[in-house]
Amino acid sequence: MTCIFCEIVNKNIPSNIVYETDDVLAFEDISPQAPVHILIIPKKHIANVLEIESNDGKLLEYLLEAIRVLVAKFDLNERGFRVVTNTGDEGGQTVHHLHFHLLGGRPLSWPPG
């Protein structure tokens, strides 16, 4: 089965890319839940947070740096934002490729769902 996020990384599926490095890709969610809804993914296929290996430490740093850059780019520093990752079916994961949702641009309620 083909991973849709791997297809986006390989540019086989179009997306609105807002950030890209050799290791990380970030693009707008096609079904945004907030005015700012960006997906941040490693280009390396990792199914979820439980599949992160000890040698992925640098990659995690790159993902967090992407979040910092995007928070500044979308002017969320002062207003606030949420970063979410879902794992497994009951956790709400629908694409089994590690990804972080950056949500902002409006007040976000708690609990989320």
C-alpha positions in Angstrom: 0.0 0.0 0.0 1.3 3.4 -1.0 1.7 6.1 1.7 0.0 9.3 0.6 2.6 11.5 2.5 5.5 9.6 0.8 3.8 10.4 -2.5 3.6 14.1 -1.5 7.3 14.0 -0.5 8.1 12.6 -3.9 6.0 15.3 -5.6 3.7 12.7 -7.1 0.7 14.3 -5.4 0.5 18.1 -5.4 0.3 20.0 -2.1 0.7 23.6 -1.0 4.2 23.3 0.5 5.1 26.0 3.0 8.4 24.7 4.3 11.0 22.2 3.0 14.5 21.1 3.8 16.4 17.9 3.0 14.7 16.1 5.8 11.4 17.8 6.5 8.3 18.9 4.5 5.4 21.0 5.7 2.2 21.7 3.7 -1.3 23.0 4.2 -3.9 20.4 5.4 -6.5 19.8 2.7 -9.2 19.9 5.3 -8.2 22.6 7.7 -9.6 22.7 11.2 -8.3 26.2 11.9 -7.2 29.3 9.8 -3.6 27.9 10.1 -3.5 24.1 9.7 -0.1 22.9 8.6 1.2 19.3 8.5 4.9 18.8 9.3 6.4 15.5 8.3 9.7 13.8 8.1 10.6 12.9 4.5 11.8 9.5 5.9 8.8 7.2 6.3 8.1 6.6 10.0 4.7 5.2 10.8 4.1 7.0 14.1 5.8 8.2 17.3 6.2 4.6 18.5 8.3 3.9 15.5 10.9 6.6 16.1 14.3 5.0 16.6 17.2 6.2 18.8 19.1 7.3 15.7 16.2 9.7 14.7 17.2 12.3 17.3 18.5 14.8 14.7 15.4 14.3 12.6 13.3 15.2 15.6 15.3 18.4 16.1 14.7 19.3 12.4 10.9 18.7 12.9 10.9 21.0 16.0 12.9 23.6 14.1 10.3 23.5 11.3 7.5 24.1 13.9 9.4 27.1 15.3 9.9 28.6 11.8 6.3 28.0 10.8 5.0 29.6 14.0 7.0 32.7 13.2 6.0 32.6 9.5 2.3 32.5 10.4 2.6 35.0 13.2 1.4 32.6 15.9 4.1 33.5 18.5 2.0 35.9 20.6 -1.5 34.5 19.9 -0.7 30.8 20.7 -1.0 27.6 18.7 -1.3 23.8 19.2 0.9 21.0 17.9 -0.7 17.6 17.8 0.3 14.1 16.6 -2.1 11.2 16.5 -1.1 7.6 16.9 -3.2 4.6 16.0 -6.8 4.3 15.0 -8.3 5.3 18.4 -5.8 8.2 18.5 -7.3 9.5 15.3 -4.3 8.7 13.0 -5.6 8.3 9.4 -2.3 8.5 7.6 0.3 6.1 9.0 3.3 8.4 8.4 4.4 10.5 11.4 3.1 14.0 11.2 2.5 16.9 13.4 -0.5 19.2 13.0 0.2 22.9 13.6 -3.1 24.6 14.4 -3.6 28.3 15.1 -5.3 31.5 14.1 -8.3 31.1 16.3 -9.0 30.2 19.9 -8.7 26.4 20.3 -10.9 24.6 22.9 -10.1 21.8 25.2 -10.6 18.9 25.3 -10.0 18.6 21.5 -12.4 15.7 20.8 
